[in-house]
Amino acid sequence: MINKRLLIKNLLAHNDENSFYDKKRFIAIGEKEGKAKFLKHVCALANSNPMNNSFIVIGVEDEDNKIVGVDFFDDSKIQNFVNAYLENPPLISYENIPFPNLPEGKVVGLVTIKSNGKVCALRKNIWKYYGGMVFFREGSISMPKAFDIELKDINAEAVSNIELHARNNIELTLDGVIDFINNRHKDLESHYKVFKEQFVVCWAGNTKIVKDELYYSRVDIELINEQVKLFYSTLDEVMIAYNDHSFTTIEYVKLGLGKKQKYFPLEKVVITFSENGTYQMQSNLIFEPPQYDKKTLYHILNANNSLLQKIENKISLSPSEKIDLKYLPDTYLICYLNEFEEVKQSMERAQRLLKGYDKSSYQKLKEAQRILRKVKYN
């Protein structure tokens, strides 16, 4: 079982960027250019390593390897996104790895890429890249190549040694549990559960009981053995259930127009643990978006756009407009889910304007975009 924090440390300590490893300060996967560059690197790493894993480490300064972290990225549908744009897509996972001394909510992103042994290529145009393009790694650079390129296995021994030195042990597991409960979440109700005598899951959050059901908010869930943060949110509500062989979460999101808010089930995730030291994670989007009158939504959409225009022009908002701003992320998301597709550009504009203007609304907007990603690639 690989400790992903150790794996990242080994990659940073022993290897410059090469044909099986890349590092990024961040990836802007919510923007077209960012998506295209991410796909290019995934394609190049898959083609450069047809028989072993490749990695992208996200949240690291390029020059000095300083770990600065990125926001928790919860997108269980990233495989669907890769499948939509790549021919012969590799298996891909994005994991959030907690590191000591990073601020709350910040993690290091670890993308693991496993080729299917065939030449990977762009399936269709995106940004300035054309459908049919093939990329390959030359040192630390992802370069376009001819389609009939021969795939060669040149990194098997190097990758095997790195993964071998990242194996977990009982000391690391115990230290991880104690740190999670006693240090990082000493102000929250915390629990742990051992599955199949090998896997340890820890979770923490504020609890409340509604109609005899227990819900958590400010939730943090980690698979300690692999040092992977499975779920993190300061806003949503989560229901947790488990038995001897599986751990299940159901995430709820709060949506509505103005003060008329209610909780909607968003996604169910089941982690099933096996006796042979492996586990499977299955996610199922169970979200049924609320539907509203189109004329009402047009009115709200125009009001939201006017708020952004005032912020961009540095015009002070009235008290009532400041209240409307608090609901802007939710109403933009509702408009998009009601087939106002142009709202996506408005949300990207809002993210740019709200980042330094209103921290609370900015955080809610990022949550809304996370939901949008899940729905889009389901």
C-alpha positions in Angstrom: 0.0 0.0 0.0 1.5 3.3 -1.1 1.6 6.3 1.2 0.9 9.1 -1.3 2.6 11.8 0.8 5.8 9.8 0.8 5.4 9.2 -3.0 5.2 13.0 -3.6 8.2 13.6 -1.3 10.2 11.0 -3.3 9.2 12.5 -6.6 10.2 16.0 -5.4 13.5 14.9 -3.8 15.0 12.5 -6.4 13.7 13.6 -9.8 13.5 16.7 -11.9 10.5 16.8 -14.2 11.0 14.0 -16.7 9.1 11.6 -18.9 7.1 10.1 -16.1 6.7 13.1 -13.7 5.5 16.7 -14.0 4.8 19.3 -11.4 2.6 22.4 -11.5 1.9 25.4 -9.3 -1.8 24.9 -10.2 -4.0 23.8 -13.0 -6.9 26.0 -14.2 -9.1 23.1 -15.2 -12.2 25.3 -15.1 -10.9 27.3 -18.1 -10.6 26.2 -21.7 -6.8 26.9 -21.9 -6.2 25.2 -18.6 -8.2 22.1 -19.7 -6.3 21.9 -23.0 -2.9 22.1 -21.3 -3.9 19.5 -18.7 -5.0 17.1 -21.5 -1.8 17.7 -23.3 0.3 16.7 -20.3 -1.9 13.7 -19.6 -1.6 12.5 -23.2 2.2 13.0 -23.3 2.8 11.2 -20.0 0.6 8.3 -21.0 2.4 7.9 -24.3 5.8 8.2 -22.6 5.0 5.5 -20.1 2.9 2.7 -21.7 3.7 0.1 -19.0 3.9 2.1 -15.7 2.4 5.0 -13.8 3.1 8.6 -14.5 2.4 11.5 -12.1 1.5 15.2 -12.0 2.1 16.9 -8.7 0.1 20.1 -8.3 0.7 22.8 -5.7 4.5 23.0 -5.9 6.7 25.9 -6.9 8.6 25.1 -10.0 12.0 26.6 -9.1 12.6 25.5 -5.5 10.0 22.6 -5.0 8.4 24.6 -2.2 5.1 23.0 -1.3 2.4 25.8 -1.3 -0.7 23.7 -1.9 -3.9 24.2 -3.8 -7.6 24.1 -3.0 -9.2 20.7 -2.3 -10.4 19.5 -5.8 -13.4 17.2 -5.6 -14.1 16.0 -9.0 -14.9 12.3 -9.2 -15.8 12.6 -12.9 -12.4 13.6 -14.1 -12.1 10.2 -15.9 -15.2 11.1 -17.9 -13.6 14.4 -18.8 -10.5 12.7 -20.1 -12.5 10.1 -21.9 -14.5 12.8 -23.7 -11.4 14.5 -25.1 -8.8 11.7 -25.6 -8.6 8.8 -27.9 -7.3 5.6 -26.1 -7.6 7.5 -22.8 -5.4 6.4 -19.9 -6.8 5.5 -16.5 -6.5 8.7 -14.4 -7.1 9.6 -10.7 -6.9 12.9 -8.9 -6.2 12.6 -5.2 -5.9 15.3 -2.5 -2.9 14.8 -0.3 -2.7 16.7 3.1 0.7 18.0 4.1 1.7 19.4 7.5 1.9 23.2 7.8 -0.5 23.8 4.9 -3.5 26.1 5.7 -6.8 24.4 6.4 -8.4 23.3 3.1 -5.1 23.4 1.2 -3.6 20.1 -0.1 -1.2 18.9 -2.8 -2.9 17.4 -5.8 -1.6 14.1 -7.1 -2.7 13.0 -10.6 -1.8 9.4 -11.4 -1.9 8.3 -15.0 -1.9 4.7 -16.3 -1.7 4.1 -20.0 -3.8 1.5 -21.7 -0.8 0.5 -23.9 -2.0 2.3 -27.0 -1.2 5.6 -28.5 -3.2 8.4 -26.8 -4.3 11.3 -28.9 -6.7 14.3 -28.8 -10.2 13.2 -29.9 -11.4 16.7 -30.9 -10.3 20.3 -31.0 -9.7 22.2 -27.7 -8.1 25.7 -27.4 -5.2 25.8 -29.9 -4.8 22.0 -30.1 -6.4 20.1 -32.9 -8.2 16.7 -32.9 -5.7 13.9 -33.8 -2.7 15.6 -32.2 -0.4 13.2 -30.3 2.0 14.4 -27.5 5.1 12.9 -26.0 7.5 13.9 -23.2 10.9 15.2 -24.1 12.6 15.7 -20.8 10.3 18.1 -18.9 8.4 19.3 -22.0 5.2 17.8 -23.6 5.8 18.0 -27.4 3.5 17.1 -30.4 4.7 14.0 -32.3 3.7 12.0 -35.4 0.7 9.7 -34.8 2.6 6.5 -35.7 5.1 7.0 -32.9 6.4 3.8 -31.3 5.6 3.5 -27.6 8.7 2.5 -25.5 8.9 1.3 -21.9 12.0 3.1 -20.5 10.9 4.0 -16.9 9.7 0.8 -15.4 12.6 0.4 -13.0 12.7 4.1 -11.9 9.0 4.2 -11.2 9.1 0.9 -9.4 11.9 2.1 -7.0 10.0 5.3 -6.2 6.8 3.5 -5.4 8.7 0.9 -3.4 10.2 3.6 -1.1 6.8 5.1 -0.6 5.3 1.9 1.0 3.2 2.6 4.1 4.0 1.1 7.6 2.1 0.8 10.9 4.0 3.7 12.5 3.0 6.1 9.8 -0.6 4.9 10.0 -0.8 5.3 13.9 0.9 8.7 13.7 -1.6 9.7 11.0 -4.6 8.7 13.2 -3.3 10.5 16.3 -2.5 13.6 14.3 -6.0 13.7 12.6 -7.9 13.3 15.9 -5.7 15.0 18.5 -4.1 17.8 16.5 -5.9 18.8 13.3 -9.5 18.2 14.5 -9.4 18.5 18.2 -12.3 21.0 18.1 -14.6 18.6 16.1 -16.2 15.2 16.8 -13.8 12.7 15.3 -14.0 8.9 14.6 -12.0 6.2 13.0 -12.8 2.8 11.6 -10.5 -0.1 10.5 -11.6 -2.2 7.5 -10.3 -5.7 6.7 -7.5 -5.2 9.3 -5.6 -3.0 6.8 -7.4 0.2 6.0 -8.1 3.1 8.4 -10.6 5.8 7.6 -10.8 8.8 9.8 -13.6 11.4 9.7 -14.5 14.6 11.6 -17.1 17.3 11.6 -19.8 19.1 13.5 -22.8 16.9 14.0 -26.6 17.5 14.1 -29.6 15.2 14.1 -32.5 15.8 11.8 -35.5 13.4 11.9 -33.4 10.8 13.7 -30.6 11.0 11.0 -27.1 12.1 11.9 -25.5 14.7 9.6 -22.0 16.2 9.5 -20.9 19.7 8.5 -17.3 21.1 8.2 -16.5 17.5 7.1 -13.0 16.1 6.6 -12.6 12.4 5.7 -9.2 10.7 5.1 -7.9 7.3 4.1 -4.9 7.4 6.6 -2.9 4.5 5.1 -2.5 6.3 1.8 -2.6 9.9 3.2 -5.5 10.7 0.9 -8.1 13.3 1.7 -11.3 11.7 0.4 -13.7 14.6 1.2 -13.5 18.1 2.5 -16.1 20.9 2.7 -16.8 23.8 5.0 -20.3 24.3 3.6 -22.1 21.0 2.6 -23.8 18.5 4.8 -22.8 14.8 4.7 -24.4 11.6 5.9 -22.0 8.8 6.8 -22.7 5.1 7.0 -20.4 2.1 7.3 -20.3 -1.7 7.9 -17.5 -4.2 8.1 -16.5 -3.9 4.4 -17.6 -0.5 3.1 -17.7 3.2 3.9 -20.5 5.3 2.4 -21.1 9.1 2.1 -24.0 11.0 0.8 -23.3 14.6 0.2 -26.1 17.2 0.3 -25.9 20.7 -1.1 -28.0 23.8 -0.1 -29.7 25.5 -3.0 -32.5 27.9 -3.6 -33.5 31.4 -4.6 -32.9 34.0 -2.0 -33.8 32.9 1.5 -35.9 29.9 0.3 -33.1 27.4 0.6 -33.3 23.6 1.0 -30.9 20.6 0.9 -30.6 18.4 -2.2 -28.8 15.1 -2.3 -25.8 15.5 -4.7 -23.6 12.4 -4.8 -23.3 9.0 -3.1 -19.8 7.5 -2.8 -19.2 3.9 -1.7 -15.7 2.7 -0.9 -15.6 -1.1 -0.8 -12.6 -2.8 0.9 -11.3 -6.2 -0.1 -9.4 -8.9 1.7 -6.5 -8.7 -0.8 -5.4 -5.2 0.2 -7.3 -3.3 -2.5 -10.4 -1.1 -2.5 -12.8 0.3 -5.0 -14.5 3.7 -5.0 -17.8 4.1 -6.8 -19.5 7.4 -7.1 -23.1 7.9 -8.2 -24.6 11.4 -8.9 -28.1 11.4 -7.4 -28.7 15.1 -8.0 -32.1 16.3 -9.3 -31.7 20.1 -9.9 -34.5 22.3 -8.8 -36.5 23.8 -11.7 -37.9 27.4 -11.7 -39.9 29.7 -13.9 -37.8 31.0 -16.8 -39.0 34.6 -16.5 -38.1 34.7 -12.9 -34.6 33.3 -13.6 -34.1 35.9 -16.4 -34.8 38.7 -13.9 -32.4 37.2 -11.3 -29.7 36.6 -13.9 -29.9 40.3 -15.1 -29.7 41.5 -11.5 -26.7 39.3 -10.9 -24.9 40.6 -14.0 -25.6 44.2 -12.8 -24.0 43.4 -9.5 -20.9 42.2 -11.2 -20.8 45.3 -13.4 -20.9 47.5 -10.3 -18.1 45.6 -8.7 -16.0 45.8 -11.8 -16.7 49.6 -12.0 -15.8 50.0 -8.3 -19.4 51.3 -7.5 -20.5 50.7 -3.9 -23.3 48.2 -3.3 -26.4 49.1 -1.3 -27.3 47.0 1.8 -29.9 45.1 -0.2 -27.4 44.5 -3.1 -24.9 43.1 -0.6 -27.6 40.5 0.5 -28.2 39.6 -3.2 -24.5 39.1 -3.7 -24.5 36.5 -0.9 -27.0 34.4 -3.0 -25.3 35.1 -6.4 -23.3 31.8 -6.6 -26.5 29.7 -5.9 -28.6 31.6 -8.4 -26.0 31.4 -11.1 -25.8 27.7 -10.6 -29.6 27.3 -10.6 -29.7 29.3 -13.9 -27.1 27.0 -15.5 -29.0 23.9 -14.3 -32.1 25.3 -15.9 -30.4 25.5 -19.3 -29.0 29.0 -19.2 -25.6 27.8 -20.5 -24.2 31.3 -21.0 -24.1 31.6 -17.2 -20.9 29.6 -17.2 -19.0 32.6 -18.5 -20.6 34.8 -16.0 -19.5 32.5 -13.2 -15.9 32.6 -14.5 -16.1 36.4 -14.5 -17.6 36.4 -11.0 -14.7 34.3 -9.7 -12.2 36.8 -11.0 -14.1 39.8 -9.5 -15.1 38.3 -6.1 -11.7 36.8 -5.2 -10.5 40.0 -3.7 -13.9 41.6 -3.0 -16.0 39.1 -0.8 -14.3 36.0 0.6 -17.5 34.3 1.6 -19.2 34.8 -1.8 -16.0 33.7 -3.6 -15.9 30.5 -1.6 -19.6 29.7 -2.3 -18.9 30.4 -6.0 -16.1 27.8 -6.0 -18.5 25.3 -4.4 -21.1 26.1 -7.1 -18.5 25.4 -9.8 -17.5 22.1 -8.2 -21.2 21.0 -8.4 -21.3 22.2 -12.0 -18.3 20.0 -12.9 -19.8 17.0 -11.4 -23.1 17.4 -13.3 -21.4 18.3 -16.6 -19.2 15.2 -16.8 -21.6 12.7 -15.2 
